[in-house]
């Protein structure tokens, strides 16, 4: 089977179905048409008795996928087509669930930049490979949004309060961090990825790709997230964003934490750049997701994205400032935590889209 879309390559052979994102000029950012093709390919591979394993990867040196094409989402909303933006998220989240529940092993190569919707594809695969070039993040609070594509569910399952830290600051993980936080399983040198693909095609036992990949696996360096757990858990376990911020200010004065790769001072600096609405809703979403299945978390995210699209200016402003005009000077509304309505979380979680995500 061979299917070729301008930005997606789909083919099958030797028991392996391969879906390759082929939009390297945009670090393989995906739009709704690309997601439709990925979903169609997954469904075809699920039904194909000749396909035993599915591989997800991307073209180019820069990364697997920078995530969803949020410039397109911005354009749709600005042009008065919120239904188009909503369709993108619907197709994306349905695909995330499909990958998570896929009856055959799915192997994802999260090489290079893998962020947002890229994690939504790779992070829910059964076997997740990172390399020495991998840079993973859920950076949604940078653009006035909240982690989605099942990201809230993954973050909620990170050790301690690492999920809150990563979600609120939008900080990036290297390979060691991604494995420690539960976003990846194996570290394989980029130079060996071709050998891994070949081994999957010539394997003796199609049911154990993880055991095969272990032959190429390397022990990662120490994780900077793990080293910072003490102060991360201290600060990010607080009940409110204001309390997290205040505790980070206190910890920033403690000389014990000043020489680490990650510090309370650097976390505070990131937090103070993020929009109050996004921070407050995101904190609630991560904590709520701890009690949810992935499908339930995706349904929750779908309601939240509808609320952001329908009622909040920060998402459009964040995309404008970070990705369109690139002035890096967003004007958040409101600009301070003190100006937030007391019931902002209740408003966000009460929002209902026109129809539920999963029927």
FENSULNOR-V510483 format. One record per pair of residues at least 12 apart in sequence whose ideal C-beta (glycine too) atoms are under 7 Angstrom apart, sorted by sequence separation. I is the first residue (numbers start at 0). J is the second residue. D is the distance in Angstrom with one decimal. If there is no record, write none. Layout:
BEGIN
{{I;J;D} {I;J;D}}
END
This chain:
BEGIN
{{41;53;6.9} {72;84;4.8} {109;121;4.2} {154;166;5.1} {174;186;4.9} {199;211;6.7} {234;246;4.3} {251;263;4.5} {287;299;6.5} {317;329;5.3} {7;20;6.5} {8;21;5.2} {107;120;6.7} {137;150;4.3} {198;211;5.5} {233;246;6.5} {234;247;4.9} {250;263;3.7} {251;264;4.1} {316;329;5.1} {7;21;6.2} {107;121;3.8} {316;330;6.1} {6;21;5.3} {72;87;6.1} {165;180;6.9} {284;299;6.7} {316;331;7.0} {6;22;4.2} {234;250;6.0} {247;263;4.8} {251;267;5.8} {107;124;3.7} {118;135;6.2} {137;154;6.4} {195;212;6.1} {233;250;6.7} {106;124;6.4} {109;127;6.0} {313;331;5.6} {18;37;5.8} {105;124;4.2} {109;128;6.4} {118;137;6.3} {161;180;5.4} {247;266;5.7} {248;267;6.2} {284;303;6.3} {313;332;6.2} {67;87;6.8} {105;125;5.0} {106;126;4.5} {107;127;5.2} {108;128;5.2} {109;129;5.1} {110;130;4.8} {113;133;6.3} {146;166;5.2} {195;215;5.5} {230;250;5.2} {247;267;4.1} {312;332;5.1} {104;125;5.0} {107;128;6.7} {111;132;4.9} {114;135;6.6} {194;215;6.7} {18;40;5.1} {98;120;6.4} {104;126;6.2} {106;128;6.9} {110;132;6.1} {111;133;6.4} {112;134;5.3} {113;135;5.0} {114;136;4.7} {115;137;6.4} {110;133;6.2} {111;134;6.8} {115;138;6.3} {157;180;4.3} {244;267;6.8} {247;270;6.8} {280;303;6.6} {67;91;6.5} {95;119;4.8} {99;123;4.1} {109;133;5.6} {114;138;5.7} {115;139;6.5} {157;181;5.5} {191;215;5.0} {91;116;6.0} {98;123;4.6} {156;181;5.6} {187;212;6.8} {7;33;5.5} {98;124;5.9} {109;135;6.5} {123;149;5.7} {140;166;6.8} {230;256;5.1} {244;270;5.9} {6;33;5.3} {9;36;6.9} {122;149;6.8} {140;167;6.2} {185;212;5.3} {16;44;3.8} {91;119;6.4} {95;123;5.5} {137;165;6.3} {141;169;4.6} {153;181;6.7} {187;215;4.7} {7;36;4.4} {119;148;2.6} {137;166;6.1} {140;169;5.0} {153;182;6.1} {187;216;6.3} {188;217;6.6} {234;263;6.5} {7;37;6.4} {27;57;4.4} {118;148;6.6} {119;149;5.5} {186;216;6.3} {187;217;6.9} {9;40;4.3} {16;47;7.0} {27;58;6.9} {119;150;6.6} {122;153;5.2} {138;169;4.1} {185;216;4.6} {186;217;4.9} {4;36;4.8} {27;59;6.8} {116;148;4.9} {118;150;5.8} {227;259;5.7} {11;44;6.9} {115;148;6.5} {136;169;6.2} {186;219;4.8} {226;259;6.0} {230;263;5.4} {16;50;4.2} {136;170;6.7} {227;261;4.4} {14;49;6.7} {18;53;6.8} {23;58;4.9} {26;61;4.8} {27;62;6.8} {29;64;6.3} {136;171;4.4} {276;311;6.2} {11;47;6.7} {14;50;6.5} {23;59;2.9} {26;62;4.8} {27;63;6.4} {28;64;6.6} {135;171;6.8} {136;172;6.5} {277;313;6.1} {14;51;4.3} {15;52;5.2} {16;53;4.6} {17;54;4.7} {18;55;5.4} {19;56;5.4} {20;57;4.1} {21;58;4.5} {27;64;4.3} {28;65;4.8} {134;171;5.2} {135;172;4.5} {223;260;3.9} {276;313;5.5} {2;40;6.5} {11;49;6.8} {14;52;6.5} {19;57;6.4} {20;58;6.6} {23;61;6.6} {26;64;6.7} {27;65;6.7} {28;66;6.1} {29;67;5.9} {30;68;4.2} {223;261;5.2} {240;278;4.8} {11;50;5.4} {15;54;5.9} {19;58;6.0} {26;65;3.8} {28;67;6.6} {29;68;6.3} {134;173;6.7} {240;279;5.5} {274;313;4.6} {25;65;6.9} {28;68;4.6} {133;173;6.6} {30;71;5.1} {133;174;4.8} {178;219;5.6} {306;347;4.9} {135;177;4.7} {240;282;6.0} {0;43;6.8} {20;63;7.0} {131;174;6.3} {179;222;3.9} {274;317;6.9} {20;64;5.6} {130;174;6.5} {133;177;6.3} {175;219;3.7} {180;224;6.0} {303;347;5.8} {306;350;3.7} {63;108;6.2} {129;174;4.2} {174;219;5.5} {175;220;5.0} {179;224;5.4} {305;350;5.6} {63;109;5.2} {175;221;6.5} {176;222;4.9} {179;225;5.1} {63;110;5.5} {65;112;5.4} {135;182;5.6} {175;222;4.3} {176;223;6.2} {305;352;4.2} {53;101;6.9} {62;110;6.8} {63;111;6.1} {66;114;4.9} {67;115;6.0} {129;177;5.2} {176;224;4.6} {302;350;5.3} {62;111;3.2} {64;113;6.1} {65;114;5.6} {66;115;2.8} {67;116;3.9} {129;178;6.9} {302;351;6.3} {53;103;6.1} {55;105;6.6} {61;111;5.4} {62;112;2.8} {63;113;4.6} {66;116;4.0} {302;352;6.1} {52;103;6.3} {60;111;6.8} {61;112;5.8} {62;113;6.0} {66;117;5.1} {301;352;6.2} {38;90;6.7} {51;103;6.3} {52;104;5.0} {53;105;4.7} {54;106;5.0} {55;107;4.4} {56;108;4.1} {64;116;6.6} {65;117;6.3} {172;224;7.0} {50;103;6.8} {55;108;6.8} {64;117;3.1} {95;148;5.4} {52;106;6.3} {63;117;5.5} {95;149;4.6} {129;183;4.3} {31;86;6.0} {35;90;6.2} {38;93;7.0} {301;356;4.3} {31;87;4.4} {34;90;4.7} {38;94;4.9} {41;97;5.5} {45;101;6.7} {64;120;6.5} {92;148;6.7} {127;183;4.5} {275;331;6.7} {30;87;6.9} {34;91;5.5} {37;94;6.0} {45;102;6.4} {91;148;5.9} {127;184;4.8} {128;185;5.1} {129;186;5.7} {130;187;6.0} {131;188;6.2} {132;189;5.6} {274;331;3.9} {298;355;6.5} {45;103;6.9} {63;121;6.1} {126;184;5.9} {130;188;6.3} {131;189;6.4} {275;333;6.0} {298;356;4.9} {31;90;5.4} {38;97;6.5} {128;187;5.1} {130;189;4.2} {297;356;6.1} {298;357;6.3} {34;94;5.6} {41;101;6.8} {122;182;5.5} {275;335;6.3} {279;339;6.2} {275;336;4.7} {283;344;4.7} {130;192;7.0} {161;224;5.6} {276;339;6.8} {280;343;6.9} {294;357;6.0} {118;182;6.7} {275;339;5.3} {279;343;5.7} {280;344;6.2} {55;120;5.9} {279;344;6.3} {55;121;6.4} {164;231;4.8} {276;343;6.4} {280;347;4.7} {55;124;6.3} {159;228;5.6} {161;231;6.1} {160;231;5.7} {164;235;4.9} {159;231;6.6} {160;232;4.8} {163;235;4.1} {69;142;6.6} {159;232;4.4} {109;183;6.2} {160;235;3.8} {160;236;5.0} {110;189;5.9} {110;192;6.5} {126;208;5.6} {126;209;5.1} {108;192;5.9} {128;212;6.6} {26;112;5.3} {126;212;6.3} {29;116;5.9} {106;199;6.8} {241;336;5.4} {240;336;6.0} {168;266;5.5} {170;269;6.7} {169;269;6.8} {168;269;4.0} {106;208;5.5} {164;266;6.7} {168;270;6.1} {167;270;6.0} {104;208;4.9} {167;273;6.8} {167;278;5.7} {167;281;6.2} {166;281;5.2} {167;282;6.6} {163;282;6.4} {166;285;5.3} {163;285;5.5} {162;285;5.3} {155;285;5.2} {143;274;4.8} {154;285;5.3} {145;277;6.0} {140;273;4.6} {144;277;6.2} {151;284;4.9} {155;288;3.9} {143;277;5.2} {151;285;5.7} {155;289;4.4} {145;280;5.5} {146;281;6.4} {145;281;4.5} {152;288;5.0} {140;277;4.7} {151;288;4.4} {140;278;6.3} {145;284;5.6} {152;291;6.7} {140;281;5.9} {152;293;5.0} {54;196;6.6} {149;293;5.6} {152;296;3.8} {54;199;6.6} {151;296;5.5} {52;199;5.8} {149;296;6.3} {149;297;5.7} {151;300;5.9} {52;205;6.3} {147;300;4.4} {51;205;3.7} {52;208;5.5} {147;304;5.9} {145;303;5.6} {144;307;5.9} {143;313;3.2} {144;314;5.0} {143;314;4.7} {142;314;6.6} {143;316;5.9} {144;317;6.7} {143;317;3.3} {142;317;3.4} {141;317;6.5} {142;318;5.1} {142;321;5.4} {141;321;5.9} {15;199;5.4} {15;200;5.2} {14;200;6.9} {143;329;6.8} {13;200;3.9} {143;331;6.8} {14;205;5.6} {99;293;5.3} {96;293;6.6} {96;294;5.6} {96;297;6.0} {95;297;6.1} {92;297;4.5} {92;300;6.8} {92;301;5.8} {88;301;6.3} {88;304;5.0} {85;305;6.5} {85;308;6.7} {84;308;5.6} {81;308;5.5} {81;309;6.7} {76;308;6.2} {77;315;6.9} {76;315;6.2} {73;315;6.0} {73;318;4.4} {73;319;6.9} {70;318;6.9} {69;318;5.2} {73;323;6.6} {70;322;5.8} {69;322;6.4} {70;323;6.4} {92;356;5.8} {85;352;6.8} {89;356;6.4}}
END
